[in-house]
C-alpha cells in the first residue's frame, strides 16, 4: 500500500507539468519588418468666419431732450397764477408762475417817485450852475442823491420782475411739484420743463467703433415703446473716452420730426443697415 500511495502521488505531481508541456507550443519569432500605418484623418471642421471689422454693434439708445430745467420759486410768497399742469405745452415767454406782489409793487412805486424827486433837484442845481448861482457841495449832494434813488429804483424793479416767471423756451411740462395759491419759500422747486421740439438720441458705444463713426454718419433707431424704426444721423461725439470701460458717448438726431416720441423712451441703434 505504501508503494501504491507513493506512485499515485508522483503521478499527480507530474501530470500538470506534462499538460503544460503539451499545451505550450513553440513561440514564433516576432516579425521585425515595420508595417505601414494608415494616416489618421482629422475630423472636418466647419470654416470659421472672420469677424467683420467694419460692423458696428447695436448699442442701446435713449431719447433725451436737448434742454430741460427745474423751475424754482424766485421769491418767497403766495402763488397767484400757476396755469400749467404735467404734460401741457407752452411757448417761450408764456407765464409759468406768478406771485402776489402787492407790497413789492408798492415799494417800486415809492422808489420811482423818489427817483423823480431827486432827479428834479439835480436839474435845479444844474440850472443854477448855468446861471452862476451854484454851490459845488449842493451840486455834488444832489447828484449823489439822484444816483442813490436810481439804485433803489433798479432794486425795486428787480424784485417785482421776480413776481412773474416766464418760459425760457418752447417746450412741455414734465412734472409739477406745487399747486396754485400755495405759499412758497425762495428756491422751492415748482415744476420741471423740457424742450420736446427737437429730441436727441443718446447712446454709449465702444471706443473702438470711433473709426466708423463721425458726425453725419446715418443710422436707424428702433424704439421699443412705439415698435417703429426712425432714420437718424450722428450729430456729435463726446470729447472723452472712459478709460475703464473703453466706451464713449455718441449723440444723434432724427432726420425728420417724430411727434410720437417722448424723452425717456429707449431702443436700439442699427448701423450699416
RORO-739383 format. One record per residue: y, z, x of N, C-alpha, C in turn; residue number from 1; residue in one letter. Coordinates in nm, 3 decimals. Example, Ala and Ser with C-alpha at 12.3 -4.5 7.8 and 13.67 -1.06 7.14 Angstrom:
2
      n_py      n_pz      n_px     ca_py     ca_pz     ca_px      c_py      c_pz      c_px   num   residuo
    -0.569     0.780     1.319    -0.450     0.780     1.230    -0.330     0.780     1.320     1         A
    -0.225     0.708     1.285    -0.106     0.714     1.367     0.003     0.787     1.290     2         S
//
This chain:
273
      n_py      n_pz      n_px     ca_py     ca_pz     ca_px      c_py      c_pz      c_px   num   residuo
    -0.119     0.000     0.081     0.000     0.000     0.000     0.125     0.000     0.085     1         X
     0.123     0.067     0.194     0.238     0.068     0.281     0.264    -0.072     0.338     2         X
     0.158    -0.142     0.377     0.175    -0.275     0.432     0.234    -0.368     0.329     3         X
     0.192    -0.351     0.202     0.243    -0.436     0.094     0.389    -0.410     0.069     4         X
     0.427    -0.287     0.073     0.567    -0.250     0.050     0.655    -0.303     0.159     5         X
     0.610    -0.301     0.283     0.690    -0.350     0.394     0.709    -0.498     0.383     6         X
     0.600    -0.572     0.346     0.609    -0.717     0.333     0.701    -0.753     0.219     7         X
     0.700    -0.677     0.110     0.785    -0.706    -0.005     0.930    -0.687     0.029     8         X
     0.957    -0.579     0.102     1.097    -0.552     0.140     1.148    -0.657     0.234     9         X
     1.059    -0.700     0.326     1.100    -0.802     0.419     1.128    -0.932     0.348    10         X
     1.046    -0.961     0.247     1.067    -1.085     0.171     1.199    -1.083     0.096    11         X
     1.229    -0.965     0.039     1.355    -0.954    -0.037     1.474    -0.967     0.054    12         X
     1.465    -0.925     0.180     1.577    -0.933     0.273     1.599    -1.074     0.324    13         X
     1.494    -1.156     0.331     1.508    -1.289     0.385     1.545    -1.393     0.281    14         X
     1.516    -1.366     0.157     1.539    -1.468     0.053     1.685    -1.505     0.041    15         X
     1.775    -1.409     0.036     1.917    -1.452     0.024     1.961    -1.538     0.139    16         X
     1.921    -1.506     0.261     1.961    -1.587     0.376     1.907    -1.728     0.366    17         X
     1.785    -1.743     0.319     1.726    -1.874     0.306     1.799    -1.955     0.199    18         X
     1.831    -1.886     0.092     1.904    -1.958    -0.015     2.037    -2.006     0.034    19         X
     2.105    -1.919     0.113     2.236    -1.956     0.166     2.224    -2.074     0.261    20         X
     2.117    -2.076     0.339     2.097    -2.185     0.434     2.069    -2.315     0.362    21         X
     2.006    -2.304     0.247     1.974    -2.426     0.174     2.096    -2.482     0.101    22         X
     2.177    -2.396     0.051     2.290    -2.443    -0.030     2.406    -2.486     0.056    23         X
     2.424    -2.427     0.172     2.538    -2.461     0.258     2.506    -2.585     0.337    24         X
     2.559    -2.700     0.298     2.536    -2.823     0.368     2.629    -2.839     0.485    25         X
     2.607    -2.939     0.566     2.695    -2.962     0.681     2.835    -3.002     0.636    26         X
     2.935    -2.948     0.699     3.077    -2.975     0.665     3.118    -3.103     0.731    27         X
     3.169    -3.194     0.650     3.214    -3.324     0.704     3.345    -3.306     0.777    28         X
     3.361    -3.373     0.890     3.486    -3.358     0.964     3.603    -3.415     0.885    29         X
     3.717    -3.347     0.894     3.837    -3.390     0.819     3.888    -3.520     0.876    30         X
     3.930    -3.607     0.785     3.985    -3.735     0.826     4.125    -3.714     0.881    31         X
     4.150    -3.743     1.005     4.277    -3.717     1.070     4.376    -3.830     1.048    32         X
     4.334    -3.939     0.980     4.426    -4.051     0.958     4.526    -4.012     0.850    33         X
     4.656    -4.018     0.878     4.755    -3.979     0.774     4.756    -4.079     0.662    34         X
     4.764    -4.025     0.542     4.767    -4.110     0.423     4.911    -4.129     0.378    35         X
     4.942    -4.246     0.329     5.079    -4.276     0.282     5.104    -4.209     0.150    36         X
     5.218    -4.138     0.142     5.253    -4.066     0.019     5.355    -4.148    -0.059    37         X
     5.345    -4.147    -0.192     5.438    -4.223    -0.276     5.574    -4.156    -0.276    38         X
     5.681    -4.232    -0.267     5.815    -4.170    -0.267     5.844    -4.101    -0.399    39         X
     5.913    -3.986    -0.388     5.945    -3.907    -0.507     6.063    -3.971    -0.576    40         X
     6.048    -4.005    -0.700     6.155    -4.069    -0.775     6.248    -3.963    -0.835    41         X
     6.380    -3.983    -0.812     6.478    -3.892    -0.867     6.501    -3.924    -1.015    42         X
     6.522    -3.823    -1.094     6.546    -3.850    -1.237     6.678    -3.923    -1.255    43         X
     6.679    -4.012    -1.352     6.800    -4.087    -1.381     6.906    -3.995    -1.439    44         X
     7.027    -3.993    -1.377     7.136    -3.911    -1.424     7.240    -3.999    -1.490    45         X
     7.294    -3.948    -1.598     7.399    -4.023    -1.668     7.523    -4.029    -1.581    46         X
     7.583    -4.144    -1.569     7.704    -4.154    -1.485     7.815    -4.065    -1.540    47         X
     7.878    -3.991    -1.451     7.987    -3.901    -1.490     8.116    -3.979    -1.485    48         X
     8.192    -3.964    -1.590     8.321    -4.034    -1.597     8.425    -3.955    -1.521    49         X
     8.501    -4.025    -1.442     8.608    -3.961    -1.367     8.721    -3.922    -1.462    50         X
     8.780    -3.804    -1.442     8.888    -3.764    -1.530     9.007    -3.857    -1.516    51         X
     9.064    -3.886    -1.630     9.181    -3.973    -1.631     9.302    -3.898    -1.583    52         X
     9.351    -3.939    -1.467     9.463    -3.866    -1.408     9.592    -3.889    -1.483    53         X
     9.594    -3.993    -1.568     9.717    -4.022    -1.641     9.719    -3.958    -1.779    54         X
     9.609    -3.892    -1.818     9.604    -3.831    -1.951     9.679    -3.698    -1.950    55         X
     9.758    -3.674    -2.055     9.831    -3.551    -2.071     9.765    -3.470    -2.180    56         X
     9.735    -3.345    -2.153     9.670    -3.260    -2.251     9.762    -3.241    -2.371    57         X
     9.703    -3.212    -2.486     9.779    -3.194    -2.609     9.824    -3.049    -2.619    58         X
     9.949    -3.019    -2.588     9.995    -2.880    -2.594    10.035    -2.841    -2.735    59         X
    10.041    -2.711    -2.758    10.086    -2.660    -2.886    10.238    -2.675    -2.895    60         X
    10.286    -2.704    -3.014    10.428    -2.730    -3.038    10.478    -2.634    -3.145    61         X
    10.600    -2.586    -3.126    10.665    -2.504    -3.228    10.799    -2.568    -3.264    62         X
    10.825    -2.574    -3.393    10.953    -2.627    -3.442    11.056    -2.515    -3.432    63         X
    11.167    -2.542    -3.366    11.271    -2.443    -3.347    11.406    -2.501    -3.390    64         X
    11.502    -2.411    -3.412    11.639    -2.451    -3.443    11.722    -2.446    -3.316    65         X
    11.798    -2.550    -3.287    11.876    -2.551    -3.162    11.983    -2.443    -3.159    66         X
    12.035    -2.405    -3.277    12.136    -2.300    -3.284    12.097    -2.200    -3.392    67         X
    12.104    -2.073    -3.357    12.079    -1.965    -3.452    12.164    -1.846    -3.412    68         X
    12.194    -1.761    -3.508    12.281    -1.647    -3.480    12.255    -1.537    -3.582    69         X
    12.274    -1.415    -3.535    12.270    -1.299    -3.624    12.415    -1.256    -3.648    70         X
    12.460    -1.260    -3.772    12.596    -1.226    -3.807    12.602    -1.077    -3.839    71         X
    12.688    -1.006    -3.766    12.705    -0.862    -3.786    12.843    -0.834    -3.843    72         X
    12.858    -0.714    -3.898    12.987    -0.674    -3.956    13.091    -0.666    -3.845    73         X
    13.201    -0.732    -3.865    13.307    -0.733    -3.765    13.398    -0.611    -3.775    74         X
    13.382    -0.531    -3.880    13.468    -0.415    -3.901    13.395    -0.317    -3.993    75         X
    13.449    -0.199    -4.003    13.396    -0.100    -4.096    13.467    -0.117    -4.230    76         X
    13.390    -0.122    -4.338    13.449    -0.139    -4.470    13.344    -0.178    -4.572    77         X
    13.394    -0.204    -4.693    13.306    -0.238    -4.805    13.307    -0.388    -4.828    78         X
    13.187    -0.442    -4.847    13.177    -0.584    -4.874    13.234    -0.616    -5.012    79         X
    13.318    -0.716    -5.017    13.375    -0.760    -5.143    13.319    -0.894    -5.187    80         X
    13.270    -0.970    -5.090    13.214    -1.102    -5.119    13.100    -1.128    -5.021    81         X
    12.980    -1.146    -5.076    12.862    -1.177    -4.996    12.781    -1.278    -5.075    82         X
    12.822    -1.406    -5.073    12.771    -1.503    -5.170    12.634    -1.562    -5.140    83         X
    12.590    -1.560    -5.016    12.469    -1.634    -4.979    12.344    -1.546    -4.984    84         X
    12.232    -1.612    -5.014    12.102    -1.546    -5.012    12.009    -1.621    -4.917    85         X
    11.894    -1.561    -4.892    11.799    -1.621    -4.800    11.759    -1.760    -4.848    86         X
    11.771    -1.859    -4.760    11.735    -1.996    -4.793    11.851    -2.083    -4.836    87         X
    11.969    -2.023    -4.863    12.084    -2.103    -4.906    12.140    -2.184    -4.790    88         X
    12.190    -2.304    -4.824    12.256    -2.388    -4.726    12.407    -2.362    -4.729    89         X
    12.474    -2.389    -4.620    12.618    -2.372    -4.611    12.674    -2.475    -4.513    90         X
    12.804    -2.489    -4.516    12.875    -2.580    -4.426    12.967    -2.500    -4.334    91         X
    13.004    -2.562    -4.226    13.093    -2.497    -4.131    13.225    -2.462    -4.200    92         X
    13.266    -2.335    -4.184    13.390    -2.288    -4.247    13.369    -2.217    -4.378    93         X
    13.250    -2.226    -4.437    13.224    -2.152    -4.562    13.227    -2.002    -4.536    94         X
    13.264    -1.926    -4.641    13.271    -1.780    -4.629    13.129    -1.723    -4.637    95         X
    13.091    -1.653    -4.530    12.961    -1.585    -4.528    12.973    -1.442    -4.581    96         X
    13.084    -1.376    -4.553    13.107    -1.239    -4.599    13.257    -1.210    -4.596    97         X
    13.300    -1.125    -4.687    13.442    -1.085    -4.692    13.451    -0.937    -4.728    98         X
    13.535    -0.864    -4.655    13.552    -0.721    -4.675    13.679    -0.694    -4.757    99         X
    13.682    -0.578    -4.819    13.804    -0.531    -4.883    13.901    -0.484    -4.775   100         X
    14.017    -0.543    -4.772    14.110    -0.516    -4.663    14.251    -0.491    -4.716   101         X
    14.263    -0.413    -4.823    14.397    -0.383    -4.875    14.483    -0.310    -4.774   102         X
    14.427    -0.210    -4.709    14.503    -0.133    -4.610    14.540    -0.220    -4.490   103         X
    14.447    -0.299    -4.444    14.473    -0.384    -4.328    14.581    -0.490    -4.359   104         X
    14.577    -0.543    -4.479    14.678    -0.642    -4.517    14.816    -0.577    -4.530   105         X
    14.820    -0.452    -4.578    14.949    -0.382    -4.586    15.004    -0.355    -4.447   106         X
    14.916    -0.320    -4.354    14.961    -0.299    -4.216    15.015    -0.427    -4.157   107         X
    14.953    -0.539    -4.190    15.001    -0.667    -4.141    15.140    -0.699    -4.197   108         X
    15.159    -0.671    -4.325    15.291    -0.697    -4.386    15.399    -0.611    -4.321   109         X
    15.366    -0.485    -4.293    15.463    -0.397    -4.227    15.495    -0.447    -4.086   110         X
    15.394    -0.489    -4.012    15.416    -0.540    -3.877    15.500    -0.667    -3.881   111         X
    15.477    -0.750    -3.980    15.556    -0.873    -3.990    15.704    -0.842    -4.018   112         X
    15.730    -0.745    -4.109    15.868    -0.707    -4.139    15.936    -0.645    -4.017   113         X
    15.862    -0.564    -3.943    15.920    -0.502    -3.823    15.952    -0.608    -3.718   114         X
    15.869    -0.707    -3.709    15.898    -0.813    -3.613    16.023    -0.890    -3.652   115         X
    16.040    -0.920    -3.781    16.161    -0.990    -3.825    16.286    -0.907    -3.794   116         X
    16.277    -0.776    -3.815    16.391    -0.688    -3.785    16.425    -0.693    -3.637   117         X
    16.325    -0.675    -3.551    16.350    -0.675    -3.406    16.395    -0.812    -3.357   118         X
    16.345    -0.913    -3.417    16.389    -1.047    -3.378    16.536    -1.068    -3.414   119         X
    16.579    -1.017    -3.527    16.720    -1.029    -3.566    16.812    -0.953    -3.473   120         X
    16.773    -0.832    -3.434    16.855    -0.755    -3.341    16.869    -0.826    -3.206   121         X
    16.761    -0.890    -3.161    16.768    -0.963    -3.036    16.862    -1.083    -3.049   122         X
    16.861    -1.149    -3.164    16.952    -1.262    -3.184    17.098    -1.215    -3.180   123         X
    17.126    -1.097    -3.235    17.262    -1.043    -3.232    17.305    -1.018    -3.089   124         X
    17.218    -0.961    -3.010    17.254    -0.934    -2.871    17.278    -1.064    -2.793   125         X
    17.201    -1.167    -2.822    17.223    -1.296    -2.754    17.357    -1.358    -2.795   126         X
    17.397    -1.342    -2.922    17.526    -1.393    -2.966    17.641    -1.315    -2.901   127         X
    17.624    -1.184    -2.889    17.728    -1.104    -2.824    17.739    -1.141    -2.676   128         X
    17.628    -1.173    -2.617    17.633    -1.215    -2.478    17.710    -1.346    -2.465   129         X
    17.691    -1.436    -2.561    17.762    -1.563    -2.557    17.912    -1.544    -2.574   130         X
    17.953    -1.440    -2.646    18.095    -1.411    -2.666    18.152    -1.326    -2.554   131         X
    18.069    -1.283    -2.462    18.113    -1.198    -2.353    18.128    -1.053    -2.390   132         X
    18.077    -1.012    -2.507    18.083    -0.873    -2.552    17.941    -0.816    -2.560   133         X
    17.877    -0.800    -2.449    17.738    -0.757    -2.447    17.714    -0.655    -2.339   134         X
    17.605    -0.585    -2.357    17.562    -0.484    -2.260    17.423    -0.524    -2.210   135         X
    17.409    -0.515    -2.081    17.279    -0.552    -2.022    17.168    -0.464    -2.075   136         X
    17.194    -0.335    -2.083    17.091    -0.243    -2.131    17.056    -0.268    -2.276   137         X
    17.160    -0.298    -2.361    17.132    -0.325    -2.502    17.052    -0.454    -2.519   138         X
    17.082    -0.554    -2.439    17.009    -0.680    -2.449    16.865    -0.663    -2.403   139         X
    16.842    -0.593    -2.294    16.705    -0.570    -2.246    16.626    -0.484    -2.343   140         X
    16.692    -0.385    -2.404    16.623    -0.300    -2.501    16.583    -0.378    -2.625   141         X
    16.671    -0.465    -2.671    16.640    -0.546    -2.789    16.527    -0.644    -2.760   142         X
    16.525    -0.700    -2.640    16.417    -0.793    -2.603    16.283    -0.721    -2.595   143         X
    16.282    -0.598    -2.539    16.158    -0.520    -2.530    16.107    -0.481    -2.669   144         X
    16.200    -0.443    -2.758    16.158    -0.408    -2.895    16.100    -0.529    -2.968   145         X
    16.157    -0.645    -2.945    16.105    -0.765    -3.009    15.966    -0.798    -2.959   146         X
    15.940    -0.782    -2.831    15.808    -0.808    -2.775    15.705    -0.708    -2.828   147         X
    15.746    -0.581    -2.841    15.654    -0.480    -2.894    15.620    -0.509    -3.040   148         X
    15.719    -0.550    -3.118    15.694    -0.583    -3.258    15.604    -0.704    -3.270   149         X
    15.621    -0.800    -3.182    15.536    -0.918    -3.183    15.392    -0.882    -3.150   150         X
    15.373    -0.790    -3.055    15.237    -0.746    -3.020    15.171    -0.673    -3.137   151         X
    15.247    -0.589    -3.209    15.191    -0.520    -3.326    15.154    -0.620    -3.434   152         X
    15.235    -0.724    -3.448    15.205    -0.826    -3.549    15.077    -0.901    -3.515   153         X
    15.058    -0.935    -3.390    14.936    -1.004    -3.349    14.812    -0.915    -3.368   154         X
    14.827    -0.786    -3.339    14.714    -0.694    -3.357    14.677    -0.682    -3.504   155         X
    14.777    -0.668    -3.590    14.750    -0.658    -3.733    14.689    -0.786    -3.787   156         X
    14.732    -0.900    -3.736    14.676    -1.029    -3.778    14.531    -1.041    -3.736   157         X
    14.498    -0.991    -3.616    14.359    -0.997    -3.569    14.268    -0.910    -3.655   158         X
    14.319    -0.794    -3.698    14.238    -0.706    -3.783    14.211    -0.772    -3.918   159         X
    14.314    -0.832    -3.977    14.296    -0.898    -4.106    14.203    -1.019    -4.094   160         X
    14.208    -1.087    -3.980    14.120    -1.202    -3.960    13.973    -1.162    -3.961   161         X
    13.943    -1.036    -3.926    13.806    -0.988    -3.928    13.755    -0.957    -4.069   162         X
    13.844    -0.960    -4.166    13.803    -0.931    -4.303    13.718    -1.043    -4.361   163         X
    13.732    -1.163    -4.310    13.658    -1.278    -4.360    13.575    -1.336    -4.246   164         X
    13.445    -1.353    -4.270    13.354    -1.412    -4.171    13.316    -1.550    -4.221   165         X
    13.346    -1.652    -4.141    13.319    -1.789    -4.178    13.201    -1.845    -4.099   166         X
    13.135    -1.943    -4.156    13.019    -2.005    -4.091    13.063    -2.083    -3.969   167         X
    12.997    -2.060    -3.854    13.037    -2.133    -3.732    12.982    -2.274    -3.724   168         X
    12.884    -2.308    -3.809    12.824    -2.442    -3.807    12.754    -2.468    -3.940   169         X
    12.717    -2.592    -3.962    12.636    -2.625    -4.080    12.495    -2.570    -4.060   170         X
    12.439    -2.513    -4.166    12.306    -2.458    -4.148    12.250    -2.396    -4.274   171         X
    12.165    -2.297    -4.250    12.089    -2.235    -4.359    12.068    -2.088    -4.328   172         X
    12.066    -2.005    -4.432    12.041    -1.862    -4.415    11.891    -1.841    -4.400   173         X
    11.852    -1.768    -4.296    11.711    -1.741    -4.272    11.672    -1.597    -4.304   174         X
    11.771    -1.508    -4.321    11.740    -1.369    -4.355    11.869    -1.297    -4.392   175         X
    11.861    -1.207    -4.488    11.974    -1.122    -4.526    11.931    -0.976    -4.518   176         X
    12.021    -0.892    -4.468    11.988    -0.751    -4.450    12.076    -0.656    -4.529   177         X
    12.179    -0.704    -4.597    12.270    -0.618    -4.673    12.292    -0.680    -4.811   178         X
    12.367    -0.608    -4.893    12.398    -0.654    -5.028    12.548    -0.642    -5.052   179         X
    12.593    -0.712    -5.153    12.734    -0.709    -5.188    12.776    -0.568    -5.231   180         X
    12.902    -0.533    -5.205    12.962    -0.404    -5.236    12.907    -0.289    -5.150   181         X
    12.831    -0.322    -5.051    12.776    -0.219    -4.961    12.878    -0.185    -4.854   182         X
    12.888    -0.056    -4.822    12.979    -0.013    -4.714    12.904    -0.023    -4.582   183         X
    12.968    -0.089    -4.486    12.905    -0.115    -4.357    12.989    -0.059    -4.245   184         X
    12.922    -0.026    -4.137    12.990     0.011    -4.014    13.002    -0.113    -3.926   185         X
    13.097    -0.111    -3.836    13.115    -0.225    -3.746    12.990    -0.246    -3.662   186         X
    12.944    -0.368    -3.655    12.824    -0.401    -3.579    12.696    -0.400    -3.658   187         X
    12.700    -0.366    -3.788    12.578    -0.365    -3.870    12.531    -0.508    -3.895   188         X
    12.405    -0.541    -3.865    12.356    -0.678    -3.892    12.359    -0.707    -4.042   189         X
    12.410    -0.825    -4.077    12.421    -0.863    -4.218    12.327    -0.976    -4.255   190         X
    12.324    -1.082    -4.178    12.239    -1.196    -4.210    12.211    -1.276    -4.084   191         X
    12.105    -1.357    -4.092    12.068    -1.446    -3.983    12.080    -1.590    -4.033   192         X
    12.140    -1.673    -3.951    12.160    -1.813    -3.987    12.106    -1.902    -3.877   193         X
    12.077    -2.026    -3.912    12.028    -2.123    -3.814    12.072    -2.262    -3.853   194         X
    12.075    -2.349    -3.755    12.110    -2.489    -3.776    11.982    -2.569    -3.797   195         X
    11.959    -2.611    -3.921    11.839    -2.688    -3.953    11.867    -2.836    -3.968   196         X
    11.986    -2.879    -3.925    12.021    -3.021    -3.937    11.961    -3.106    -3.826   197         X
    11.929    -3.046    -3.712    11.869    -3.121    -3.600    11.768    -3.030    -3.532   198         X
    11.646    -3.031    -3.585    11.542    -2.943    -3.534    11.495    -2.988    -3.396   199         X
    11.440    -2.893    -3.321    11.391    -2.919    -3.186    11.245    -2.879    -3.177   200         X
    11.172    -2.946    -3.088    11.030    -2.919    -3.064    11.016    -2.852    -2.928   201         X
    10.949    -2.739    -2.926    10.932    -2.664    -2.802    10.783    -2.654    -2.770   202         X
    10.748    -2.680    -2.644    10.608    -2.674    -2.602    10.599    -2.628    -2.457   203         X
    10.483    -2.577    -2.418    10.458    -2.534    -2.281    10.343    -2.619    -2.227   204         X
    10.370    -2.691    -2.120    10.270    -2.781    -2.062    10.244    -2.742    -1.918   205         X
    10.135    -2.793    -1.864    10.103    -2.770    -1.724    10.207    -2.838    -1.635   206         X
    10.242    -2.770    -1.529    10.341    -2.827    -1.438    10.290    -2.955    -1.371   207         X
    10.157    -2.975    -1.369    10.102    -3.097    -1.312    10.129    -3.220    -1.401   208         X
    10.169    -3.197    -1.526    10.198    -3.308    -1.614    10.339    -3.363    -1.596   209         X
    10.418    -3.299    -1.511    10.556    -3.344    -1.493    10.563    -3.485    -1.436   210         X
    10.458    -3.528    -1.368    10.459    -3.663    -1.311    10.455    -3.769    -1.420   211         X
    10.413    -3.728    -1.542    10.403    -3.824    -1.652    10.513    -3.804    -1.756   212         X
    10.590    -3.696    -1.747    10.689    -3.664    -1.849    10.829    -3.670    -1.792   213         X
    10.920    -3.719    -1.871    11.061    -3.723    -1.836    11.141    -3.741    -1.965   214         X
    11.269    -3.709    -1.965    11.349    -3.730    -2.087    11.340    -3.874    -2.134   215         X
    11.308    -3.890    -2.261    11.288    -4.022    -2.319    11.143    -4.060    -2.339   216         X
    11.049    -3.983    -2.283    10.907    -4.015    -2.300    10.868    -3.999    -2.446   217         X
    10.813    -4.102    -2.510    10.776    -4.090    -2.652    10.644    -4.015    -2.669   218         X
    10.630    -3.948    -2.780    10.506    -3.883    -2.817    10.507    -3.861    -2.968   219         X
    10.396    -3.814    -3.019    10.383    -3.783    -3.161    10.348    -3.634    -3.174   220         X
    10.389    -3.575    -3.284    10.359    -3.436    -3.308    10.297    -3.422    -3.447   221         X
    10.183    -3.356    -3.451    10.114    -3.331    -3.578    10.141    -3.187    -3.619   222         X
    10.204    -3.169    -3.735    10.240    -3.037    -3.784    10.132    -2.987    -3.879   223         X
    10.086    -2.866    -3.857     9.976    -2.812    -3.936    10.018    -2.785    -4.080   224         X
    10.138    -2.729    -4.098    10.180    -2.688    -4.232    10.195    -2.808    -4.326   225         X
    10.240    -2.921    -4.274    10.259    -3.039    -4.358    10.144    -3.139    -4.348   226         X
    10.058    -3.120    -4.247     9.946    -3.212    -4.221     9.997    -3.356    -4.209   227         X
    10.107    -3.370    -4.137    10.166    -3.502    -4.116    10.203    -3.517    -3.969   228         X
    10.215    -3.642    -3.925    10.248    -3.674    -3.787    10.386    -3.738    -3.782   229         X
    10.468    -3.696    -3.687    10.605    -3.742    -3.676    10.630    -3.797    -3.536   230         X
    10.704    -3.906    -3.524    10.738    -3.958    -3.390    10.849    -3.876    -3.328   231         X
    10.843    -3.859    -3.198    10.942    -3.778    -3.126    10.952    -3.828    -2.983   232         X
    11.052    -3.778    -2.912    11.071    -3.810    -2.771    11.106    -3.682    -2.696   233         X
    11.076    -3.680    -2.567    11.113    -3.566    -2.482    11.264    -3.569    -2.463   234         X
    11.330    -3.457    -2.495    11.476    -3.450    -2.484    11.521    -3.384    -2.355   235         X
    11.452    -3.280    -2.312    11.489    -3.211    -2.189    11.371    -3.131    -2.137   236         X
    11.377    -3.096    -2.010    11.271    -3.021    -1.943    11.333    -2.900    -1.876   237         X
    11.268    -2.787    -1.887    11.321    -2.665    -1.828    11.342    -2.682    -1.678   238         X
    11.435    -2.607    -1.625    11.466    -2.617    -1.483    11.383    -2.529    -1.393   239         X
    11.278    -2.464    -1.446    11.199    -2.374    -1.364    11.054    -2.377    -1.407   240         X
    10.963    -2.377    -1.309    10.818    -2.370    -1.332    10.774    -2.225    -1.317   241         X
    10.690    -2.179    -1.408    10.634    -2.045    -1.396    10.531    -2.047    -1.283   242         X
    10.556    -1.974    -1.171    10.463    -1.983    -1.058    10.328    -1.917    -1.084   243         X
    10.320    -1.831    -1.183    10.194    -1.761    -1.211    10.102    -1.849    -1.296   244         X
    10.153    -1.897    -1.408    10.071    -1.977    -1.499    10.075    -2.126    -1.468   245         X
    10.163    -2.169    -1.376    10.177    -2.310    -1.341    10.210    -2.394    -1.465   246         X
    10.301    -2.342    -1.547    10.342    -2.412    -1.668    10.494    -2.425    -1.669   247         X
    10.544    -2.511    -1.758    10.687    -2.534    -1.771    10.717    -2.566    -1.917   248         X
    10.836    -2.529    -1.963    10.877    -2.556    -2.100    10.933    -2.697    -2.109   249         X
    10.891    -2.767    -2.213    10.939    -2.902    -2.241    10.988    -2.905    -2.385   250         X
    11.100    -2.972    -2.406    11.161    -2.979    -2.539    11.165    -3.123    -2.585   251         X
    11.151    -3.142    -2.714    11.155    -3.275    -2.773    11.238    -3.276    -2.899   252         X
    11.268    -3.395    -2.947    11.343    -3.410    -3.071    11.278    -3.520    -3.154   253         X
    11.292    -3.507    -3.285    11.237    -3.607    -3.376    11.322    -3.734    -3.371   254         X
    11.256    -3.848    -3.382    11.329    -3.974    -3.378    11.393    -4.006    -3.512   255         X
    11.350    -3.940    -3.618    11.414    -3.957    -3.749    11.409    -3.824    -3.823   256         X
    11.501    -3.802    -3.915    11.506    -3.673    -3.986    11.377    -3.647    -4.063   257         X
    11.341    -3.519    -4.070    11.222    -3.476    -4.144    11.260    -3.355    -4.228   258         X
    11.309    -3.376    -4.351    11.355    -3.263    -4.433    11.246    -3.163    -4.469   259         X
    11.119    -3.203    -4.458    11.011    -3.112    -4.495    10.975    -3.014    -4.384   260         X
    11.033    -3.028    -4.267    11.002    -2.937    -4.158    11.096    -2.817    -4.159   261         X
    11.042    -2.702    -4.120    11.118    -2.579    -4.112    11.096    -2.514    -3.976   262         X
    11.195    -2.445    -3.923    11.174    -2.372    -3.798    11.061    -2.271    -3.811   263         X
    10.980    -2.263    -3.709    10.865    -2.173    -3.710    10.733    -2.244    -3.735   264         X
    10.738    -2.367    -3.787    10.614    -2.443    -3.806    10.554    -2.478    -3.670   265         X
    10.424    -2.495    -3.667    10.354    -2.523    -3.542    10.267    -2.648    -3.558   266         X
    10.232    -2.703    -3.444    10.147    -2.822    -3.445    10.097    -2.854    -3.306   267         X
    10.070    -2.981    -3.284    10.013    -3.026    -3.157    10.078    -3.157    -3.116   268         X
    10.118    -3.165    -2.989    10.178    -3.286    -2.938    10.070    -3.383    -2.895   269         X
    10.094    -3.510    -2.920     9.999    -3.616    -2.886    10.070    -3.717    -2.798   270         X
    10.037    -3.716    -2.669    10.098    -3.808    -2.573    10.006    -3.926    -2.550   271         X
    10.066    -4.042    -2.521     9.991    -4.161    -2.486     9.911    -4.218    -2.599   272         X
     9.955    -4.194    -2.722     9.882    -4.247    -2.838     9.975    -4.330    -2.923   273         X
//
